[in-house]
Amino acid sequence: MKQGVYIHIPFCEQRCYYCAFTVATTPESTYEPYIHRLMKEIRISGIAGEPRSIYFGGGTPSIIAGALLSRVMTLFPGSDREVTIEVNPGTVSSDKLSCYRELGINRISLGAQSLEDEDLKRAGRIHRSDAVFEDFKMFRRFGFNNINLDLIAGLPEQRLEVWNRNVDGVVRLRPEHVSIYMLDQEERSAWGSHAPSVRADDDFAIFYEEAAARLVSAGYVQYEISNWALPGSECRHNLGYWTGIPYRGFGVGAHSYDGVRRFWNTSSLSEYADYIDGGRLPISGTETLTRQMKIEERFLLGLRQTAGFDFRAAARELELSIPAEWISRVHELQQGGMIEFDGTVLKLTPRGRLVASSVTEELIWANPASHSSIFEAIR
């Protein structure tokens, strides 16, 4: 089976207030040495075969010169695959887009986060809304017909009418794909230590439902909790994550999964350099998936998809018998309008997606009070 490849480019002009990713606001002079080490890591890994998909994430991959990306792409020969690059508004040019086309990059993920200047300013974003619209037009001029647009819902002091204007703007642009994320205050972010006022869960639910209804009426299909696509434009790379297909991550902080274990690179640029310069892979941690972890992930990833997952197939594969207590809990959640279960496919309802984490936990831990769970049904 072909695996996905994720390539982390950590550089950013500045760290946004909500950001908890592995990013670096370092001088341009650091870009080329990093790419040199990244290529060395890829070679040391011994990865072989054509990837099913390639994803340049960050950070801001579009901040570096196209020629540097070209060097990386030479290590992954092949064609007819999805190749995505994350782009921040205002960081691309005609030359870069021409280069992307030549390299076989055929999908752009534009990190707009908002189409309203008041939102962008509060979030610590450098760009303004005009840059989103200008870049989008430029992408179309250069023939990019697979574009994702990211939005964050529930930014501090964001009003519902402002949020609705955001969604209306997305519908007017009509990208092939839309990702909407609820604001999450991570500890590693600036807002994690100096938190702004946080919205109530009911407010988030209203924002989410408004967007979902508007996008569906515009012809988008929701295929995952945070993702909508025009038919046929689902993200191939991310679907690999959600369906358990192996992937290999390269670069500082990147994660990998080989079907049996997960492992991840150091998140320190200096340590990453030391590892690579010493001819070693920069792996800082690893874990082998236990059966319990596999069960958890099957639920967590399966229920994120609107189509749900084949519970009966999972039970056979993981050698589960189904306890009566679990069936009883499923019936309760069905009656509460949170899930649908036809005896084979298990999935969340639109109402259940609003509280997906809680519903998933209740399905895994059928009776927390007695500490019994579906794990105890392992034969």
C-alpha positions as CSV (number, residue, x, y, z in Angstrom):
1,M,0.0,0.0,0.0
2,K,1.3,3.4,-0.9
3,Q,1.8,5.7,2.0
4,G,1.3,9.4,2.4
5,V,4.2,11.8,2.9
6,Y,4.1,14.9,5.2
7,I,6.8,17.5,4.9
8,H,7.1,20.1,7.7
9,I,8.3,23.6,6.8
10,P,8.3,25.4,10.2
11,F,9.1,29.0,9.1
12,C,6.6,31.8,9.7
13,E,6.8,35.6,9.7
14,Q,5.4,35.7,13.2
15,R,3.5,33.3,15.5
16,C,-0.3,33.9,15.5
17,Y,-1.9,34.2,19.0
18,Y,-3.8,30.9,18.7
19,C,-0.9,28.9,17.2
20,A,0.6,25.9,19.1
21,F,2.3,24.2,16.1
22,T,6.0,23.7,15.7
23,V,7.0,27.0,14.0
24,A,10.1,29.2,13.8
25,T,10.3,32.9,13.2
26,T,13.9,32.8,12.1
27,P,15.8,34.8,9.4
28,E,15.6,33.8,5.7
29,S,19.2,32.7,5.9
30,T,18.0,29.6,7.9
31,Y,15.7,28.3,5.2
32,E,18.3,26.7,2.9
33,P,20.3,24.9,5.6
34,Y,17.0,23.5,6.9
35,I,16.0,22.2,3.4
36,H,19.5,20.7,3.1
37,R,19.0,18.7,6.3
38,L,15.4,17.8,5.4
39,M,16.6,16.2,2.2
40,K,19.3,14.4,4.1
41,E,16.7,13.0,6.5
42,I,14.6,11.8,3.6
43,R,17.6,10.0,2.2
44,I,18.6,8.5,5.5
45,S,15.1,7.2,6.0
46,G,15.4,4.9,3.0
47,I,11.8,5.6,2.0
48,A,11.0,3.9,-1.3
49,G,8.1,3.9,-3.7
50,E,5.9,6.6,-5.0
51,P,3.8,8.3,-2.2
52,R,0.0,8.2,-2.6
53,S,0.0,11.9,-1.6
54,I,2.4,14.6,-0.5
55,Y,1.6,17.4,1.9
56,F,3.8,20.5,2.6
57,G,2.6,21.8,6.0
58,G,3.9,24.3,8.5
59,G,4.5,26.8,9.5
60,T,4.2,28.6,6.2
61,P,5.6,26.5,3.4
62,S,4.8,29.3,0.9
63,I,7.3,31.6,2.7
64,I,10.3,29.8,1.2
65,A,11.5,30.0,-2.4
66,G,10.0,27.6,-4.9
67,A,13.5,26.5,-5.9
68,L,14.0,25.0,-2.4
69,L,10.8,23.1,-2.7
70,S,11.9,21.9,-6.1
71,R,15.0,20.2,-4.5
72,V,12.7,18.3,-2.1
73,M,10.4,17.2,-4.8
74,T,13.2,15.6,-6.8
75,L,13.4,13.0,-4.0
76,F,9.8,11.8,-4.8
77,P,9.5,10.9,-8.4
78,G,6.1,10.1,-9.8
79,S,2.9,11.8,-11.0
80,D,-0.9,11.5,-10.8
81,R,-1.0,12.1,-7.1
82,E,-2.4,14.8,-4.8
83,V,0.3,17.3,-3.8
84,T,-0.8,20.0,-1.3
85,I,1.0,23.1,-0.1
86,E,-0.3,25.3,2.7
87,V,-0.2,29.0,1.8
88,N,-0.6,32.1,3.9
89,P,-2.2,35.0,2.2
90,G,0.3,37.5,0.8
91,T,3.2,35.0,0.7
92,V,2.9,33.9,-3.0
93,S,3.9,35.5,-6.3
94,S,3.5,34.7,-10.0
95,D,6.9,33.1,-10.0
96,K,6.1,30.9,-7.0
97,L,2.9,29.7,-8.5
98,S,4.6,28.9,-11.8
99,C,7.1,26.9,-9.9
100,Y,4.4,25.1,-8.0
101,R,2.7,24.1,-11.3
102,E,6.0,22.8,-12.7
103,L,6.6,20.7,-9.5
104,G,3.3,19.0,-9.8
105,I,1.7,20.8,-6.8
106,N,-2.0,20.6,-7.6
107,R,-3.7,21.5,-4.4
108,I,-3.5,24.7,-2.4
109,S,-4.7,25.1,1.2
110,L,-5.1,28.8,1.9
111,G,-4.9,29.7,5.6
112,A,-7.4,32.6,5.5
113,Q,-8.8,31.9,9.0
114,S,-11.1,34.8,8.5
115,L,-12.3,37.1,5.7
116,E,-12.9,40.0,8.1
117,D,-10.2,42.4,9.1
118,E,-11.4,42.8,12.7
119,D,-11.1,39.0,13.2
120,L,-7.6,38.9,11.7
121,K,-6.3,41.8,13.8
122,R,-7.4,40.2,17.0
123,A,-5.9,36.9,16.1
124,G,-2.5,38.3,15.4
125,R,-2.6,37.7,11.7
126,I,-0.3,39.8,9.5
127,H,-2.5,39.7,6.3
128,R,-5.7,41.5,5.8
129,S,-8.8,40.2,4.0
130,D,-8.0,41.8,0.7
131,A,-5.0,39.5,0.4
132,V,-7.2,36.4,0.6
133,F,-9.4,37.5,-2.4
134,E,-6.4,38.7,-4.4
135,D,-4.5,35.4,-3.9
136,F,-7.5,33.3,-4.7
137,K,-7.9,35.1,-8.0
138,M,-4.2,34.5,-8.8
139,F,-4.5,30.8,-8.0
140,R,-7.4,30.5,-10.5
141,R,-5.4,32.5,-13.2
142,F,-2.6,29.9,-12.8
143,G,-5.0,27.0,-13.3
144,F,-5.3,25.7,-9.7
145,N,-8.7,24.0,-9.5
146,N,-8.3,22.3,-6.2
147,I,-8.2,24.9,-3.4
148,N,-9.0,24.6,0.3
149,L,-9.8,27.5,2.4
150,D,-9.4,27.4,6.2
151,L,-11.6,29.4,8.6
152,I,-11.5,29.6,12.5
153,A,-14.9,29.9,14.1
154,G,-15.4,31.6,17.5
155,L,-12.4,34.0,17.5
156,P,-12.5,36.4,20.5
157,E,-15.3,38.9,20.2
158,Q,-16.4,37.5,16.9
159,R,-20.0,38.3,16.4
160,L,-22.5,36.0,14.7
161,E,-23.2,38.5,11.9
162,V,-19.4,38.7,11.3
163,W,-19.1,35.0,11.2
164,N,-22.0,34.7,8.7
165,R,-20.2,37.3,6.5
166,N,-17.2,35.0,6.6
167,V,-19.2,32.0,5.4
168,D,-20.9,34.1,2.7
169,G,-17.5,35.2,1.5
170,V,-16.4,31.6,1.2
171,V,-19.5,30.7,-0.8
172,R,-18.8,33.5,-3.2
173,L,-15.2,32.4,-3.7
174,R,-16.4,28.8,-4.1
175,P,-13.2,26.9,-3.3
176,E,-13.4,23.2,-3.9
177,H,-12.8,22.5,-0.2
178,V,-13.5,24.2,3.1
179,S,-12.1,23.5,6.5
180,I,-13.7,25.1,9.6
181,Y,-12.1,24.7,13.0
182,M,-13.5,25.8,16.3
183,L,-11.1,28.0,18.3
184,D,-9.1,25.8,20.7
185,Q,-6.8,27.5,23.2
186,E,-3.7,25.3,23.3
187,E,-1.3,25.7,26.3
188,R,1.6,26.3,23.9
189,S,-0.1,29.2,22.2
190,A,0.1,32.8,23.3
191,W,-3.6,32.6,24.2
192,G,-2.9,29.5,26.3
193,S,-1.0,31.7,28.8
194,H,-3.0,34.9,28.4
195,A,-6.4,33.6,27.5
196,P,-9.0,36.0,25.9
197,S,-12.6,35.6,26.9
198,V,-13.8,32.1,25.8
199,R,-17.2,31.5,24.2
200,A,-19.7,29.2,25.7
201,D,-20.2,25.8,24.0
202,D,-23.7,26.9,22.8
203,D,-22.1,29.8,20.9
204,F,-19.7,27.5,19.2
205,A,-22.6,25.2,18.3
206,I,-24.5,28.1,16.7
207,F,-21.5,29.2,14.6
208,Y,-20.9,25.6,13.5
209,E,-24.5,24.9,12.6
210,E,-24.8,28.2,10.7
211,A,-21.8,27.3,8.6
212,A,-22.8,23.7,8.0
213,A,-26.3,24.7,6.8
214,R,-24.9,27.4,4.5
215,L,-22.3,25.2,2.9
216,V,-24.6,22.3,2.3
217,S,-27.1,24.6,0.6
218,A,-24.3,25.8,-1.6
219,G,-23.6,22.3,-2.8
220,Y,-20.8,21.2,-0.4
221,V,-20.8,17.8,1.1
222,Q,-19.6,17.4,4.7
223,Y,-17.4,14.3,4.9
224,E,-15.6,14.9,8.2
225,I,-16.4,16.9,11.3
226,S,-14.4,20.0,10.2
227,N,-14.3,19.5,6.4
228,W,-16.6,20.1,3.5
229,A,-15.9,19.5,-0.2
230,L,-17.6,19.8,-3.6
231,P,-18.2,16.3,-4.8
232,G,-15.0,14.6,-5.7
233,S,-12.7,17.2,-4.0
234,E,-12.2,15.5,-0.7
235,C,-8.6,15.7,0.6
236,R,-6.9,12.5,-0.3
237,H,-4.0,13.0,2.1
238,N,-6.2,13.7,5.2
239,L,-8.5,10.8,4.3
240,G,-5.4,8.6,4.6
241,Y,-5.0,9.8,8.2
242,W,-8.6,9.1,9.1
243,T,-8.7,5.7,7.5
244,G,-5.5,4.4,9.1
245,I,-3.3,4.4,6.0
246,P,0.5,4.6,6.9
247,Y,2.2,7.9,6.4
248,R,5.8,9.2,6.8
249,G,6.6,12.7,8.2
250,F,9.8,14.5,7.6
251,G,11.1,17.7,9.2
252,V,11.2,19.1,12.7
253,G,8.2,17.9,14.8
254,A,6.8,15.7,12.1
255,H,4.9,12.5,13.0
256,S,4.8,9.1,11.3
257,Y,2.8,5.9,11.4
258,D,3.8,2.6,9.8
259,G,0.7,0.6,10.6
260,V,2.2,-0.8,13.8
261,R,3.8,2.1,15.6
262,R,3.8,5.8,15.7
263,F,7.0,7.8,16.0
264,W,7.8,11.5,15.9
265,N,10.7,13.9,15.3
266,T,12.2,16.3,17.8
267,S,10.4,19.7,17.9
268,S,13.7,21.5,18.5
269,L,15.4,23.0,15.5
270,S,18.8,22.8,17.1
271,E,18.3,19.1,18.1
272,Y,17.0,18.4,14.6
273,A,20.2,19.8,13.1
274,D,22.4,17.8,15.5
275,Y,20.7,14.6,14.7
276,I,20.9,15.1,10.9
277,D,24.4,16.4,10.9
278,G,25.4,13.3,12.9
279,G,23.8,11.1,10.2
280,R,20.9,10.0,12.5
281,L,17.2,10.1,12.1
282,P,15.7,12.8,14.4
283,I,13.2,10.6,16.1
284,S,12.6,11.6,19.7
285,G,9.8,9.3,20.6
286,T,7.9,6.1,19.5
287,E,5.0,4.0,20.6
288,T,3.7,0.7,19.5
289,L,-0.1,0.6,19.3
290,T,-1.7,-1.7,21.8
291,R,-5.1,-3.3,21.1
292,Q,-6.7,-0.7,23.4
293,M,-5.1,2.1,21.5
294,K,-6.3,0.6,18.2
295,I,-9.8,0.4,19.5
296,E,-9.7,4.0,20.7
297,E,-8.4,5.2,17.4
298,R,-10.9,3.2,15.4
299,F,-13.7,5.1,17.3
300,L,-12.0,8.5,17.3
301,L,-11.1,8.5,13.6
302,G,-14.1,6.6,12.4
303,L,-16.6,8.8,14.1
304,R,-14.9,12.0,12.8
305,Q,-16.1,10.9,9.3
306,T,-19.7,11.7,8.5
307,A,-20.1,8.3,6.9
308,G,-19.0,6.7,10.2
309,F,-17.3,3.3,10.2
310,D,-18.1,-0.4,9.9
311,F,-18.3,-1.4,13.6
312,R,-18.9,-5.1,12.9
313,A,-15.7,-5.3,10.7
314,A,-13.8,-3.5,13.4
315,A,-15.1,-5.9,16.1
316,R,-14.0,-8.9,14.0
317,E,-10.6,-7.4,13.3
318,L,-9.9,-6.5,16.9
319,E,-11.5,-9.6,18.3
320,L,-14.2,-8.0,20.3
321,S,-17.4,-9.4,21.6
322,I,-20.1,-6.8,22.3
323,P,-21.2,-6.4,26.0
324,A,-24.9,-5.9,26.8
325,E,-24.0,-2.7,28.7
326,W,-22.5,-1.2,25.5
327,I,-25.6,-2.1,23.4
328,S,-27.7,-0.4,26.1
329,R,-25.6,2.7,25.9
330,V,-25.8,2.8,22.2
331,H,-29.6,2.7,22.4
332,E,-29.6,5.6,24.8
333,L,-27.4,7.7,22.5
334,Q,-29.6,6.8,19.6
335,Q,-32.7,7.8,21.4
336,G,-31.0,11.1,22.4
337,G,-30.4,11.8,18.7
338,M,-26.6,11.6,19.0
339,I,-25.7,8.6,16.9
340,E,-27.0,6.3,14.2
341,F,-26.3,2.6,14.3
342,D,-27.9,0.1,11.9
343,G,-26.2,-2.9,13.4
344,T,-23.2,-2.4,11.1
345,V,-22.3,1.2,10.5
346,L,-21.8,3.5,13.5
347,K,-21.9,7.2,12.9
348,L,-22.6,10.5,14.6
349,T,-25.7,12.5,13.8
350,P,-25.4,16.3,13.0
351,R,-26.4,16.9,16.7
352,G,-23.8,14.4,17.9
353,R,-21.0,16.1,15.9
354,L,-21.5,19.2,18.1
355,V,-20.3,17.1,21.1
356,A,-18.3,14.5,19.3
357,S,-15.6,14.1,21.9
358,S,-18.1,13.4,24.7
359,V,-20.2,11.0,22.6
360,T,-17.1,9.1,21.5
361,E,-15.9,8.8,25.1
362,E,-19.3,7.5,26.2
363,L,-19.1,4.8,23.4
364,I,-15.6,3.7,24.4
365,W,-16.3,3.9,28.2
366,A,-19.8,2.6,28.3
367,N,-20.2,3.0,32.1
368,P,-17.4,5.3,33.5
369,A,-18.9,5.0,37.0
370,S,-18.1,1.3,37.1
371,H,-14.9,1.7,35.0
372,S,-16.2,-0.9,32.6
373,S,-15.7,-0.4,28.9
374,I,-15.8,-2.0,25.6
375,F,-12.1,-2.8,26.2
376,E,-13.3,-5.5,28.7
377,A,-15.0,-7.3,25.8
378,I,-11.6,-8.2,24.3
379,R,-11.5,-12.0,24.0
